[in-house]
Amino acid sequence: MKHTALVLCSAAVLALTGCQTMPTGGNSSFTFDPPVQSPQNPSNVQLKLSTGAQRLYVVEGDRVLLATPVSVGKASSPTPHGNYRIYSKTANRRRVSSPGAGYPMTYWMEFKPAYGLHWGFVKAQPSTHGCVRMPLKAAQKTFSLVRSGTPINISPSQPWDSTVGKSLPRIDDSHLPDPPMSYMLSPQVFADARQGKMWRF
């Protein structure tokens, strides 16, 4: 099963309604590098997650600082809707439970026990156990914008789905090979992530 360990990491929530109207192509979560704007007041930054469009928006008021495709939870293991706050950030986190213990969950941002946003292989359809998987550079940039206490709203849709969200590329890592587990369990995976890369991608 493709990227089983990541699927097991209680990953993330968005359903696939908006993706059908987006451009297709050979985009992967390793080539996607979203533009980012600096907030005027970092304490006003908020996260808005659309489970219906599988889109995450980092916003300050009505201004979108960063927007990215994500993967969210399957129907059987949905990402929880509601209002939360990021209360734990760990750049070099690994899965602690089995199966999949030790697998990297880089740029972890937790909003509910066992639920967080983090790097992971992004699929075109909801594919996680509740967490939110993000492209590598998007996770890195979001991690730098988010503080402990940053609010996150998780809803079936967000106001930007029909504008900013619709212009984002369709990302599907399903065709990518699994990196060797020896690499994924090594310290090198975190060193590479800091450089915005991983293995041979």
C-alpha positions as CSV (number, residue, x, y, z in Angstrom):
1,M,0.0,0.0,0.0
2,K,1.4,3.4,-1.0
3,H,2.8,5.4,1.8
4,T,1.0,3.3,4.4
5,A,3.0,4.8,7.3
6,L,1.9,8.3,6.4
7,V,-1.7,7.2,5.9
8,L,-1.5,5.8,9.4
9,C,-0.3,9.0,11.0
10,S,-3.9,10.2,11.5
11,A,-3.5,12.5,8.5
12,A,-5.7,14.9,7.2
13,V,-9.1,15.9,6.2
14,L,-10.3,17.6,3.0
15,A,-12.7,16.1,0.5
16,L,-12.2,16.4,-3.2
17,T,-14.9,18.6,-4.6
18,G,-12.9,21.5,-5.9
19,C,-10.0,19.6,-7.4
20,Q,-11.8,18.6,-10.6
21,T,-11.7,22.2,-12.0
22,M,-8.0,22.7,-11.3
23,P,-5.2,22.4,-13.8
24,T,-3.7,19.0,-14.1
25,G,-0.2,17.9,-14.9
26,G,2.9,16.4,-13.4
27,N,2.9,18.5,-10.2
28,S,4.2,16.8,-7.0
29,S,4.4,18.0,-3.5
30,F,8.2,18.2,-3.9
31,T,8.1,20.7,-6.8
32,F,5.3,22.9,-5.4
33,D,6.8,26.0,-3.8
34,P,4.0,28.4,-2.8
35,P,4.7,32.2,-2.7
36,V,4.4,33.6,0.8
37,Q,3.7,37.1,2.2
38,S,4.9,38.4,5.5
39,P,2.2,39.2,8.0
40,Q,1.9,42.8,9.2
41,N,1.2,41.5,12.7
42,P,2.2,37.8,13.3
43,S,-0.2,37.5,16.2
44,N,-3.1,38.0,13.7
45,V,-2.2,35.0,11.5
46,Q,-4.9,32.3,11.2
47,L,-5.2,29.0,9.4
48,K,-8.3,28.2,7.4
49,L,-8.7,24.6,6.2
50,S,-11.3,23.7,3.5
51,T,-12.0,19.9,3.7
52,G,-14.2,20.1,0.6
53,A,-11.5,21.6,-1.6
54,Q,-8.5,20.1,0.1
55,R,-6.9,23.6,0.5
56,L,-5.2,25.3,3.4
57,Y,-5.0,29.1,3.6
58,V,-2.7,31.0,5.9
59,V,-4.4,34.4,6.3
60,E,-4.2,37.7,8.1
61,G,-7.7,39.2,8.1
62,D,-8.9,38.8,4.5
63,R,-5.3,38.7,3.1
64,V,-4.0,35.3,2.0
65,L,-0.4,34.9,3.0
66,L,0.0,31.4,1.7
67,A,-2.3,28.9,0.0
68,T,-1.5,25.2,-0.6
69,P,-3.2,22.0,-1.7
70,V,-3.3,19.4,1.1
71,S,-4.5,15.9,1.8
72,V,-7.1,15.4,4.4
73,G,-8.9,12.5,6.2
74,K,-10.9,9.8,4.4
75,A,-14.6,9.5,5.0
76,S,-14.0,6.8,7.5
77,S,-11.4,8.8,9.4
78,P,-12.2,12.5,8.7
79,T,-10.3,15.5,9.9
80,P,-12.4,17.1,12.7
81,H,-14.3,20.2,11.8
82,G,-14.4,23.1,14.2
83,N,-12.3,25.8,15.7
84,Y,-9.0,24.9,17.3
85,R,-5.5,26.4,18.1
86,I,-2.1,25.2,17.2
87,Y,-0.7,24.3,20.6
88,S,2.4,22.2,19.7
89,K,5.1,22.6,17.1
90,T,7.9,20.2,16.4
91,A,10.1,20.5,13.3
92,N,11.7,17.1,13.6
93,R,8.8,14.9,14.8
94,R,8.5,11.2,14.3
95,R,5.5,8.9,14.6
96,V,5.6,7.2,18.0
97,S,2.9,4.6,17.7
98,S,2.9,1.4,15.6
99,P,2.6,0.5,12.9
100,G,4.9,3.1,11.3
101,A,6.8,4.1,14.4
102,G,9.7,6.3,13.6
103,Y,8.3,7.6,10.3
104,P,9.0,11.4,9.9
105,M,6.1,13.8,10.4
106,T,8.2,16.9,9.6
107,Y,7.0,20.3,10.5
108,W,4.4,19.0,12.9
109,M,1.7,21.5,14.0
110,E,-0.8,19.9,16.4
111,F,-4.3,21.3,16.9
112,K,-6.0,18.4,18.7
113,P,-4.4,15.4,20.4
114,A,-3.1,13.0,17.6
115,Y,-4.2,15.5,14.9
116,G,-1.9,17.9,13.2
117,L,-0.6,19.4,10.0
118,H,2.8,18.1,8.7
119,W,4.8,17.2,5.7
120,G,3.5,14.1,3.8
121,F,2.8,12.7,0.4
122,V,-0.2,14.6,-1.0
123,K,-2.9,12.8,-2.9
124,A,-5.7,14.1,-5.1
125,Q,-8.3,12.5,-2.9
126,P,-8.8,12.4,0.9
127,S,-6.4,9.7,2.1
128,T,-5.3,10.2,5.7
129,H,-6.5,9.1,9.1
130,G,-7.3,12.7,10.1
131,C,-4.1,14.7,9.9
132,V,-3.4,17.2,7.2
133,R,-0.6,16.3,4.9
134,M,1.2,19.2,3.2
135,P,3.8,19.7,0.4
136,L,7.3,20.0,1.9
137,K,8.0,23.7,1.2
138,A,4.4,24.6,2.1
139,A,4.8,22.9,5.4
140,Q,8.1,24.6,6.0
141,K,6.8,28.0,5.3
142,T,3.5,27.5,7.2
143,F,5.6,26.3,10.2
144,S,7.5,29.6,10.2
145,L,4.3,31.6,10.1
146,V,2.4,29.7,12.9
147,R,2.9,30.3,16.6
148,S,1.6,28.4,19.6
149,G,-1.9,29.6,19.9
150,T,-2.5,30.3,16.2
151,P,-6.2,29.7,15.5
152,I,-7.3,27.2,12.9
153,N,-10.8,26.9,11.5
154,I,-11.6,23.6,9.8
155,S,-14.8,23.7,7.7
156,P,-16.2,22.0,4.6
157,S,-15.4,25.2,2.6
158,Q,-13.6,28.5,2.9
159,P,-14.3,31.8,1.1
160,W,-11.1,31.5,-1.0
161,D,-12.0,28.1,-2.5
162,S,-13.5,29.7,-5.6
163,T,-10.6,32.2,-6.1
164,V,-7.1,31.5,-4.7
165,G,-7.9,27.9,-4.1
166,K,-9.1,27.3,-7.6
167,S,-5.8,28.6,-9.1
168,L,-3.6,26.2,-7.2
169,P,-2.2,23.2,-9.1
170,R,-3.6,19.7,-8.7
171,I,-1.0,17.7,-6.8
172,D,-1.0,13.9,-6.7
173,D,2.0,12.0,-5.3
174,S,0.4,8.6,-6.0
175,H,2.9,7.8,-8.7
176,L,6.0,8.5,-6.6
177,P,8.0,5.6,-5.1
178,D,8.3,5.2,-1.4
179,P,11.7,6.3,-0.2
180,P,13.8,3.6,1.5
181,M,12.8,3.1,5.1
182,S,16.5,3.3,6.1
183,Y,16.5,6.8,4.7
184,M,13.2,7.8,6.3
185,L,14.4,6.6,9.8
186,S,17.8,8.4,9.5
187,P,18.7,11.9,10.7
188,Q,19.3,12.8,7.0
189,V,15.6,13.1,6.3
190,F,15.3,16.1,8.6
191,A,18.6,17.7,7.3
192,D,17.2,17.4,3.8
193,A,13.8,18.8,4.8
194,R,15.5,22.0,6.1
195,Q,16.9,22.4,2.6
196,G,13.4,21.9,1.1
197,K,14.2,18.5,-0.4
198,M,13.9,14.9,0.4
199,W,15.7,11.8,-0.9
200,R,15.8,12.1,-4.7
201,F,12.8,14.3,-5.2
